[in-house]
Amino acid sequence: MTTLLQINASLNNGNGQSSQLANQFVAAFHQRHPVAKIIVRDVAAADPVPHLDAERFGAFTTKPEQRTARQRAVVAYSDAMIDELRQAKVIVLGLPMYNFGVPSQLKAYFDHIARVGVTFSYTDKGPVGLLTGKKVYVFAARGGLYAGTPMDTQTRYVRDFLGFIGLRDVEFVYAEGLAISPESREAGLAKAAAEIARLAA
Ligand SMILES: Cc1cc2nc3c(=O)[nH]c(=O)nc-3n(C[C@H](O)[C@H](O)[C@H](O)COP(=O)(O)O)c2cc1C
């Protein structure tokens, strides 16, 4: 049976539009597929991931027997988040756009799960991602309209990062135009809802 990991990255916690779209998908998916376990990781509001600093990054590069107690805790925290990714067959990401990019806490989460020898390795043929055989669904909520245009650097970045750690089967659903007008918001949410129903079937 499938374990599903839902990652919320909205500063509005479970009330964020991206989290709500992720919730909608998880509910629809759960109805149609056997799901053993749903893990929810809120990286921005409920349990914000701290930004990487020299001590934190140093924890990853220091040999286990030489780590300080604080560094051991940092590694254990990162290991726990990577373990959730390893357990999951399906990963659902609620992705707000903030100032053209990903929420900074989501970047901090990425910084804690990109670990050489753990989630990717370097080979003579280049980097190889180690988190394979998983499906990722991304629910992107935006005030404006960017999907499919050169201004949407967020999609490219998220796709590249996930691919780097081995997550190559990634589907994006967009709810756009949420801040333009009530009509545009409604249309953006309706389009996303239709996509959600199609993907969860
Ligand atoms: C700090 C902040 C920055 C934002 N920057 C952008 C932006 O650059 N482009 C955009 O289309 N919408 C922007 N928005 C609108 C959000 O993308 C939109 O409200 C979306 O629903 C956020 O997802 P959430 O509700 O899950 O937090 C911004 C919103 C906030 C709060």
The ligand as a Gaussian input file, in Angstrom:
#p B3LYP/6-31G(d) Opt

LIG

0 1
 C        4.794000      37.546000       0.175000
 C        4.012000      37.219000      -1.032000
 C        4.598000      37.332000      -2.276000
 C        3.893000      37.029000      -3.427000
 N        4.513000      37.092000      -4.657000
 C        3.854000      36.698000      -5.753000
 C        4.495000      36.683000      -7.040000
 O        5.669000      36.996000      -7.176000
 N        3.774000      36.291000      -8.112000
 C        2.473000      35.898000      -8.008000
 O        1.874000      35.516000      -9.029000
 N        1.833000      35.891000      -6.812000
 C        2.488000      36.281000      -5.700000
 N        1.858000      36.249000      -4.485000
 C        0.475000      35.722000      -4.402000
 C        0.502000      34.255000      -4.007000
 O        1.189000      33.467000      -4.955000
 C       -0.901000      33.704000      -3.841000
 O       -1.530000      34.447000      -2.788000
 C       -0.936000      32.229000      -3.520000
 O       -2.250000      31.840000      -3.227000
 C       -0.017000      31.917000      -2.338000
 O       -0.164000      30.580000      -1.950000
 P       -0.692000      30.222000      -0.486000
 O       -2.104000      30.813000      -0.427000
 O       -0.688000      28.741000      -0.462000
 O        0.230000      30.847000       0.517000
 C        2.550000      36.582000      -3.321000
 C        1.954000      36.477000      -2.055000
 C        2.674000      36.785000      -0.930000
 C        2.023000      36.646000       0.404000

